[in-house]
Every structure is written in structure tokens, then in C-alpha cells.
Amino acid sequence: MPTSFSPCGQPPSSSPRGSPPPPALAAKLIASHFSGPVYTLDLTLANATSGTLKIAGQVDNGCGRIPAWLTVDKATNSVYCFDESWYGSGVLAQFAADDQAVLTPKAQAPTLGNSVFGALYGGDDDKGFVVTAEYSPSTITTYKLPLSASSKPVQKLSFTMPKPGPRPDRQDKPHPHAAFLDPTKEFMVVPDLGADVTRIFKINKATGELTACPTAASLSGDGPRHGEFLETKGGLRYYSLNEVASSVGMYNVTYAGEGGCLTLDLVQTLSTFGDRKGQTTEKAAELRIAGDFLYASNRNDQKFGKELDSLAIFKLDTAGEGTMSFMELTNSHGFFPRPFQINKAGDLVAIGGQTTANVAVVVRDAATGKLGPLVANINLPPRGTYMGEDGLSAVLWYE
């Protein structure tokens, strides 16, 4: 670590000789809990490896009954929250953030519930519509922005499969789990955990309509859940986090030309545990890329002790074809690390422990890709139950 540290890229502040510099407010985070609250968190740093997290704001029941996912639009000071309610109805919520990132409910739209993910897309600024992924109904649904109580779906797409997959307890039917835009923002990819495919759609930016392209297959039993695109010297690549198999797949991305479809071709698949396969009780959760490194969260491996799961780190050949090399497992400082995100500066990682209902912030070395000491940790009760859909659901940097 450097001998001096200045958070957020600011020059070190002067202080009287012999007295320590005052703590610096480093960042704001937004977190949600499956029991209903959505929090604003303040991260304050005393030095490069020590700080505190505290609750700066809290909204109860502003995102329905089971907030599951968050999307930040810093340009409009907005936070969108997606309700995983299993009770036949739910909400899609928008919050306004003030200059301290404290949230105020702004709008809600009714949904059928069970939304596990959402993303903005389309329109003149690629923020004209929002898509939600519904896990058990096997659907994705789109809505026009801005939201209101009278908002209705623009489009609802339902998926089927002829028979259960190789893991019928997890792959009994299609389970769309996310929706991501490609770098051109002309296409949307939807990982389908149940059907072992990544669904691809062409976007009509004016109307928000999605038109299906041919799907991209994963390995049998992979269970794709999340993903991210990356431009390498060898071309554009897509990396898929596979929950069921606890693995990451790397795909070559090609475009068929004007009017054509985006295609994904699987090139490489590696376990998120390095030299062993994931067990049936272990579940990979999320994937993030920063620089030449890819990170994936593992739930229920307890690699670092009781209720201390891991993050996997991979080195990416960004100067070549984008292939992955497993590096190591590192401590997530929580149990069932469902969400995590790297800050824009690339020097801190926020990790959400679902079952332990905590947010941990750790140091990241951008040069080596390794994660370092625990900087700060906060518990946001109530604690989740083992293998339950409760506890902490999401955490994001608000920047």
C-alpha cells in the first residue's frame, strides 16, 4: 500500500503538527434488505486500511415487500429498486437522492412480482425504458419511464422448455435472472438459469420493443445468472457467471451486421473454485470486472471459516483473446455473498453478505488485482436464514 492515502483522489489535507488528520468521508453506498428497508451508508476512512460504515438514511417499505435488486442512475440522482414479492403482486420503485444520497420515494409502478433484476435501456439516452426479470414466472417485462401508479407493461415475454434440466431441483423451468446491455446498447442479453441459455434480444430504442435473436448455449447444468462485457485486444468478450455449476464462461461476441443479431460463442469455462468443481450446496452469485481482473462471489463454501465465504479472482488476458486464468480465493467477510461491487477508482470493493446481513468494504490493489484488508463492516439486521431468501439483498456504490 502507498505510504500516504487520499480518498476519492483528493490531495491530503493538512493538520497541525503532531495531530492526526481528521477522518475523510470517502463514499456513499446504497444497500437493500429482503425485509424491506433501503439504506444510504456513509463510508468514512481514517487511513488506507481502516474506516467505518454508518447508516445515513433509511426508507422502510418503499420498494414493496422483498427488495431484491438496485440500479443507480447517478446522472438523474435516481435509484431504482425491484421487488421480488412472491405474493402475486409487487412494485417497481424509483427513489430520488439528495446531495447526501439520502433517498426519498419518488414513484412506484405495480408489477406481478418475483422480479430479481432490472436495468434501464432504450430511448434517446438509453434510459427511456426499464426491463425486469421474473424468476419463477419465467418472464421478462418492460415498462416505459417515468414510472407512475398507472404504469403498464410495454411488453411481456414468456419462456418455456420441453423438460427439466440436469439439475431439476434448480432447473425445473426457465428462470431468467438478469438483463444486460451490450456495449452498443442495441442488444440485451438475459441469462436463463433454468434453461442453460443466454437469451439475446435486439432493442428498438424508440418503442422499447425487444425482438428475440437465437439463444447462446452454456454447458449443460451451468445455470447462467449474471454477466458482463469486456473489450479485449482480440475483440469483444462476454463473461457469464454460472450459479448452478459455480463457474464462469467466456464467449466471443460477434455482430452479423446491420439488421442482424449479436451472437455469443462459448470458448472457455472455469470453476469459481479453481481446481475443483462446485458442490451442490454451493452457489456462485455475481461477477464483476475491473481492469485485467474478474471477480466472482461464492456462496456457502465457508473457505475462510465458519460463515466466511469467498470471492474468486481471475486474471484476464486483455492484451490477447480475453481468456481467463484462475488466481485465488479471497475472504468475502460474510456468509452467502450475494452482491458485490468495485468502486470507480478501483481501490475498494463493497461486499454484501446475504445471510450475515452485512456490508464489508475491503481494499483492492488495482495493479495485482488482489483484495486486501477489511476496511469497514456494518451489520444491517435482521440476519438471514441459512439457504433462505432473506437477509441483505443488494449493495452499490453511489457514484
C-alpha positions as CSV (number, residue, x, y, z in Angstrom):
1,M,0.0,0.0,0.0
2,P,1.2,3.6,-0.5
3,T,2.7,5.4,2.4
4,S,0.1,8.2,2.1
5,F,-3.5,7.9,1.2
6,S,-6.0,10.4,-0.1
7,P,-9.6,9.1,-0.6
8,C,-11.5,10.0,-3.7
9,G,-8.4,11.3,-5.5
10,Q,-8.3,14.5,-3.3
11,P,-4.9,15.9,-2.0
12,P,-4.1,15.1,1.6
13,S,-5.4,17.7,4.0
14,S,-3.0,19.5,6.2
15,S,-3.3,19.2,10.0
16,P,-1.4,20.7,13.0
17,R,2.0,19.2,13.6
18,G,1.7,16.1,15.8
19,S,-2.1,15.7,15.4
20,P,-3.7,13.1,13.1
21,P,-5.7,14.3,10.1
22,P,-9.4,14.2,10.5
23,P,-11.3,11.2,9.1
24,A,-12.4,11.8,5.5
25,L,-15.9,10.9,4.1
26,A,-14.8,8.6,1.3
27,A,-18.0,7.4,-0.4
28,K,-21.8,6.8,-0.3
29,L,-23.3,3.3,-0.7
30,I,-26.9,2.2,-1.2
31,A,-28.0,-1.2,0.2
32,S,-31.3,-3.1,0.4
33,H,-32.6,-5.8,2.7
34,F,-35.0,-8.5,1.8
35,S,-37.2,-7.5,4.8
36,G,-38.0,-4.1,3.2
37,P,-35.5,-1.3,4.1
38,V,-33.3,0.5,1.6
39,Y,-30.3,2.2,3.2
40,T,-27.9,5.0,2.5
41,L,-24.5,4.2,4.0
42,D,-21.6,6.6,4.7
43,L,-18.0,5.2,4.4
44,T,-15.5,7.3,6.4
45,L,-11.8,6.5,6.2
46,A,-9.3,7.1,8.9
47,N,-6.4,5.8,6.7
48,A,-5.9,3.5,3.8
49,T,-7.0,0.3,5.6
50,S,-9.3,1.5,8.4
51,G,-12.7,3.1,8.4
52,T,-16.3,3.0,9.5
53,L,-19.6,2.4,7.8
54,K,-22.7,4.0,9.3
55,I,-26.4,4.4,8.3
56,A,-27.0,7.9,6.9
57,G,-30.6,7.3,5.8
58,Q,-33.2,4.6,5.7
59,V,-36.5,4.1,3.8
60,D,-38.8,1.4,5.0
61,N,-41.3,-0.3,2.7
62,G,-40.5,2.0,-0.2
63,C,-39.8,-1.0,-2.5
64,G,-42.6,-3.4,-1.8
65,R,-42.2,-6.4,0.5
66,I,-39.0,-8.0,-0.7
67,P,-36.4,-5.6,-2.3
68,A,-34.1,-7.8,-4.3
69,W,-32.0,-5.6,-6.7
70,L,-30.9,-2.0,-7.1
71,T,-29.9,0.1,-10.1
72,V,-28.3,3.5,-9.8
73,D,-28.7,6.3,-12.3
74,K,-26.3,8.9,-10.9
75,A,-26.9,11.3,-13.8
76,T,-30.5,11.8,-12.7
77,N,-29.8,11.2,-9.0
78,S,-32.2,8.2,-9.1
79,V,-32.1,4.7,-7.6
80,Y,-34.4,2.0,-8.9
81,C,-35.4,-0.9,-6.8
82,F,-37.0,-4.2,-7.8
83,D,-39.4,-6.1,-5.6
84,E,-39.1,-9.9,-5.5
85,S,-42.5,-10.3,-3.8
86,W,-43.8,-13.9,-4.2
87,Y,-47.4,-12.9,-3.4
88,G,-48.8,-12.3,-6.9
89,S,-48.0,-8.6,-7.0
90,G,-45.1,-6.3,-6.4
91,V,-43.7,-2.9,-7.2
92,L,-41.0,-1.3,-9.3
93,A,-39.8,1.7,-7.3
94,Q,-37.9,4.9,-8.0
95,F,-36.1,6.9,-5.3
96,A,-34.7,10.4,-5.6
97,A,-31.3,11.0,-4.0
98,D,-30.3,14.4,-2.5
99,D,-26.8,15.7,-2.4
100,Q,-26.1,13.4,0.6
101,A,-27.5,10.4,-1.3
102,V,-30.4,10.2,1.2
103,L,-33.3,8.6,-0.6
104,T,-36.9,9.8,-0.9
105,P,-39.6,7.7,-2.6
106,K,-40.5,9.3,-6.0
107,A,-42.6,6.8,-7.9
108,Q,-43.9,3.3,-7.9
109,A,-45.3,1.1,-10.7
110,P,-47.3,-2.1,-10.0
111,T,-45.8,-5.4,-11.1
112,L,-46.7,-9.1,-10.9
113,G,-43.8,-9.6,-8.5
114,N,-40.9,-12.0,-8.3
115,S,-38.6,-9.5,-10.1
116,V,-35.0,-10.5,-9.3
117,F,-33.2,-7.9,-11.5
118,G,-33.8,-4.8,-13.5
119,A,-31.9,-2.5,-15.9
120,L,-32.5,0.7,-17.9
121,Y,-32.4,0.7,-21.7
122,G,-33.7,2.3,-24.9
123,G,-35.0,5.8,-25.6
124,D,-32.8,8.7,-26.7
125,D,-30.5,8.4,-23.7
126,D,-30.7,4.7,-23.2
127,K,-32.9,5.4,-20.1
128,G,-36.3,5.5,-21.7
129,F,-37.4,2.1,-20.5
130,V,-36.8,-0.4,-17.8
131,V,-36.7,-4.2,-18.0
132,T,-37.4,-6.6,-15.2
133,A,-36.5,-10.3,-14.9
134,E,-39.1,-12.6,-13.2
135,Y,-37.5,-15.8,-11.9
136,S,-40.4,-18.1,-11.3
137,P,-43.0,-16.8,-13.8
138,S,-40.2,-17.4,-16.4
139,T,-40.8,-13.9,-17.9
140,I,-39.1,-10.6,-18.6
141,T,-41.3,-7.5,-18.6
142,T,-40.6,-3.9,-19.9
143,Y,-42.0,-0.6,-18.7
144,K,-41.7,3.0,-20.1
145,L,-40.1,5.6,-17.9
146,P,-41.0,7.7,-16.0
147,L,-42.9,5.4,-13.7
148,S,-46.3,6.1,-12.1
149,A,-49.0,4.2,-10.3
150,S,-50.8,3.8,-13.7
151,S,-47.7,2.4,-15.5
152,K,-48.5,-0.7,-17.5
153,P,-46.1,-3.2,-19.1
154,V,-44.9,-2.3,-22.6
155,Q,-44.0,-5.9,-23.4
156,K,-44.0,-9.2,-21.5
157,L,-42.1,-12.2,-22.9
158,S,-42.7,-15.7,-21.5
159,F,-40.3,-18.6,-21.9
160,T,-40.8,-22.4,-21.8
161,M,-38.6,-25.5,-22.1
162,P,-39.6,-29.1,-23.1
163,K,-38.3,-30.8,-19.9
164,P,-36.4,-30.0,-16.8
165,G,-32.6,-29.5,-17.0
166,P,-29.9,-31.7,-15.5
167,R,-30.5,-30.1,-12.1
168,P,-34.3,-30.4,-11.8
169,D,-34.3,-29.0,-8.3
170,R,-32.9,-25.8,-9.7
171,Q,-33.7,-26.1,-13.4
172,D,-37.3,-27.2,-13.4
173,K,-38.3,-24.5,-15.9
174,P,-36.8,-21.3,-17.4
175,H,-35.5,-18.9,-14.7
176,P,-34.4,-15.6,-16.3
177,H,-32.1,-14.0,-13.7
178,A,-30.8,-10.7,-15.2
179,A,-30.7,-8.4,-18.2
180,F,-27.6,-6.6,-19.5
181,L,-26.9,-4.3,-22.5
182,D,-24.1,-4.9,-24.9
183,P,-21.6,-2.0,-25.4
184,T,-23.5,-0.7,-28.4
185,K,-26.7,-0.7,-26.3
186,E,-28.5,-2.1,-29.3
187,F,-28.9,-5.6,-27.7
188,M,-29.9,-7.1,-24.5
189,V,-28.7,-10.4,-23.0
190,V,-30.7,-12.3,-20.5
191,P,-29.0,-15.2,-18.6
192,D,-31.5,-18.0,-18.0
193,L,-30.5,-20.2,-15.1
194,G,-33.2,-22.8,-15.7
195,A,-32.8,-23.3,-19.4
196,D,-28.9,-23.2,-19.6
197,V,-29.0,-20.5,-22.3
198,T,-28.3,-16.8,-22.6
199,R,-31.2,-15.2,-24.4
200,I,-30.4,-12.3,-26.8
201,F,-32.8,-9.5,-27.9
202,K,-32.5,-6.7,-30.4
203,I,-33.7,-3.4,-28.9
204,N,-36.0,-0.9,-30.7
205,K,-34.9,2.2,-28.9
206,A,-37.9,4.2,-29.9
207,T,-40.6,1.8,-28.7
208,G,-38.7,-0.3,-26.2
209,E,-39.7,-3.4,-28.0
210,L,-37.4,-6.5,-27.7
211,T,-37.1,-8.9,-30.7
212,A,-35.7,-12.3,-30.0
213,C,-32.4,-13.5,-31.6
214,P,-31.0,-17.0,-31.4
215,T,-30.0,-18.0,-27.9
216,A,-26.4,-18.8,-26.8
217,A,-26.0,-22.2,-25.1
218,S,-23.9,-22.7,-21.9
219,L,-22.6,-26.1,-20.8
220,S,-25.3,-28.4,-19.6
221,G,-26.1,-27.7,-15.9
222,D,-24.2,-24.3,-15.8
223,G,-27.2,-22.2,-14.8
224,P,-26.2,-18.7,-16.1
225,R,-27.1,-16.0,-13.7
226,H,-25.1,-12.8,-14.3
227,G,-22.7,-11.4,-16.9
228,E,-20.5,-8.6,-18.2
229,F,-19.0,-7.5,-21.5
230,L,-15.3,-6.5,-21.9
231,E,-13.4,-5.2,-24.9
232,T,-10.0,-7.0,-25.3
233,K,-7.3,-6.6,-27.9
234,G,-8.6,-9.8,-29.6
235,G,-12.2,-8.5,-29.7
236,L,-15.3,-8.1,-27.6
237,R,-15.9,-10.8,-25.0
238,Y,-18.9,-11.7,-22.7
239,Y,-18.3,-13.4,-19.4
240,S,-21.1,-15.4,-17.8
241,L,-21.4,-16.2,-14.1
242,N,-23.0,-19.6,-13.8
243,E,-24.8,-20.2,-10.5
244,V,-25.6,-23.8,-10.6
245,A,-22.2,-25.1,-11.7
246,S,-20.3,-22.3,-9.8
247,S,-18.3,-21.4,-12.9
248,V,-17.5,-18.6,-15.3
249,G,-17.9,-18.9,-19.1
250,M,-16.1,-16.7,-21.6
251,Y,-17.8,-16.1,-25.0
252,N,-16.6,-14.5,-28.2
253,V,-19.0,-11.7,-29.3
254,T,-19.8,-11.1,-33.0
255,Y,-22.3,-8.9,-34.8
256,A,-24.0,-10.1,-38.0
257,G,-24.1,-6.6,-39.5
258,E,-27.0,-4.1,-39.9
259,G,-30.3,-5.7,-39.1
260,G,-28.6,-8.8,-37.8
261,C,-28.2,-10.3,-34.3
262,L,-25.5,-10.4,-31.7
263,T,-24.0,-13.9,-31.3
264,L,-22.2,-15.4,-28.4
265,D,-19.8,-18.4,-28.9
266,L,-18.6,-20.2,-25.8
267,V,-14.8,-20.5,-25.7
268,Q,-13.8,-21.3,-22.1
269,T,-15.3,-22.3,-18.8
270,L,-13.5,-22.3,-15.4
271,S,-14.7,-23.2,-12.0
272,T,-15.0,-20.4,-9.4
273,F,-13.1,-22.7,-7.0
274,G,-10.1,-23.1,-9.2
275,D,-9.0,-26.8,-9.3
276,R,-12.3,-28.3,-8.1
277,K,-15.9,-28.2,-9.1
278,G,-18.6,-26.5,-7.0
279,Q,-20.7,-28.7,-4.7
280,T,-24.5,-28.9,-5.0
281,T,-24.7,-26.8,-1.8
282,E,-22.5,-24.0,-3.2
283,K,-23.9,-21.3,-5.4
284,A,-22.0,-18.6,-7.3
285,A,-23.8,-15.3,-7.2
286,E,-22.3,-12.3,-9.0
287,L,-19.5,-11.3,-11.4
288,R,-17.5,-8.0,-11.7
289,I,-14.7,-7.0,-14.0
290,A,-12.1,-4.3,-13.2
291,G,-9.0,-3.7,-15.4
292,D,-7.4,-7.1,-16.2
293,F,-9.2,-9.0,-13.4
294,L,-12.5,-10.7,-13.0
295,Y,-14.2,-11.4,-9.6
296,A,-16.9,-13.9,-8.7
297,S,-18.7,-14.5,-5.4
298,N,-19.1,-18.0,-4.0
299,R,-21.9,-18.7,-1.5
300,N,-21.7,-21.4,1.1
301,D,-18.2,-22.6,0.6
302,Q,-17.0,-21.3,4.1
303,K,-13.5,-21.3,2.7
304,F,-12.2,-18.9,5.4
305,G,-14.0,-20.2,8.4
306,K,-17.5,-20.5,9.8
307,E,-19.8,-18.3,7.8
308,L,-16.9,-16.8,5.9
309,D,-17.3,-17.5,2.1
310,S,-15.1,-16.5,-0.7
311,L,-14.6,-14.3,-3.8
312,A,-12.7,-15.9,-6.7
313,I,-10.2,-13.8,-8.6
314,F,-9.3,-14.5,-12.3
315,K,-6.6,-12.8,-14.4
316,L,-7.9,-11.8,-17.9
317,D,-5.7,-11.8,-21.0
318,T,-7.0,-8.4,-22.1
319,A,-4.0,-7.9,-24.4
320,G,-4.9,-11.0,-26.2
321,E,-8.0,-13.1,-26.6
322,G,-9.6,-12.4,-23.2
323,T,-9.0,-15.9,-21.8
324,M,-9.2,-16.4,-18.0
325,S,-6.6,-17.8,-15.5
326,F,-7.7,-18.6,-12.0
327,M,-5.7,-16.7,-9.4
328,E,-7.0,-17.3,-5.9
329,L,-9.9,-17.3,-3.5
330,T,-10.1,-14.4,-1.0
331,N,-12.2,-13.7,2.1
332,S,-15.7,-12.1,1.5
333,H,-16.1,-11.3,5.2
334,G,-19.6,-12.6,5.2
335,F,-21.9,-15.6,4.6
336,F,-23.7,-16.0,1.3
337,P,-22.0,-13.0,-0.5
338,R,-24.9,-12.3,-3.0
339,P,-23.9,-8.8,-4.2
340,F,-20.6,-7.0,-4.5
341,Q,-19.3,-4.1,-6.5
342,I,-15.9,-2.4,-7.2
343,N,-15.8,1.4,-6.9
344,K,-14.9,3.6,-9.9
345,A,-11.4,4.3,-8.5
346,G,-10.9,0.5,-8.4
347,D,-9.3,0.6,-4.9
348,L,-12.3,-0.5,-2.8
349,V,-14.8,-3.4,-3.0
350,A,-18.1,-3.4,-1.2
351,I,-19.4,-7.0,-0.5
352,G,-22.9,-7.8,0.8
353,G,-23.2,-10.9,2.9
354,Q,-26.8,-12.1,2.4
355,T,-27.2,-14.4,5.4
356,T,-25.0,-12.5,7.8
357,A,-26.8,-9.3,6.6
358,N,-23.6,-7.3,6.5
359,V,-21.8,-4.9,4.2
360,A,-18.0,-5.3,4.2
361,V,-15.6,-2.9,2.4
362,V,-12.1,-4.3,1.5
363,V,-9.0,-2.8,-0.1
364,R,-8.3,-3.6,-3.8
365,D,-4.8,-3.4,-5.4
366,A,-5.5,-2.3,-9.0
367,A,-2.1,-3.5,-10.2
368,T,-2.2,-7.0,-8.8
369,G,-6.0,-7.5,-8.7
370,K,-5.7,-8.8,-5.1
371,L,-8.1,-7.9,-2.4
372,G,-6.6,-6.8,0.9
373,P,-7.6,-5.9,4.4
374,L,-11.1,-5.3,5.7
375,V,-11.6,-1.5,5.8
376,A,-15.1,-1.4,7.4
377,N,-18.1,-3.6,8.2
378,I,-21.7,-2.9,9.2
379,N,-24.5,-5.3,10.1
380,L,-28.0,-4.5,8.8
381,P,-30.3,-6.8,10.8
382,P,-32.3,-8.9,10.7
383,R,-30.0,-11.7,9.9
384,G,-31.0,-14.1,7.1
385,T,-31.7,-17.8,7.5
386,Y,-29.5,-20.5,6.0
387,M,-30.4,-21.0,2.3
388,G,-33.3,-18.6,2.8
389,E,-34.4,-15.7,0.6
390,D,-33.8,-13.1,3.3
391,G,-31.1,-11.0,4.8
392,L,-29.1,-8.4,2.7
393,S,-30.1,-8.3,-1.0
394,A,-28.0,-5.7,-2.8
395,V,-25.2,-3.1,-2.3
396,L,-23.9,-0.5,-4.8
397,W,-21.6,2.5,-4.7
398,Y,-23.5,5.7,-5.3
399,E,-21.0,7.5,-7.5
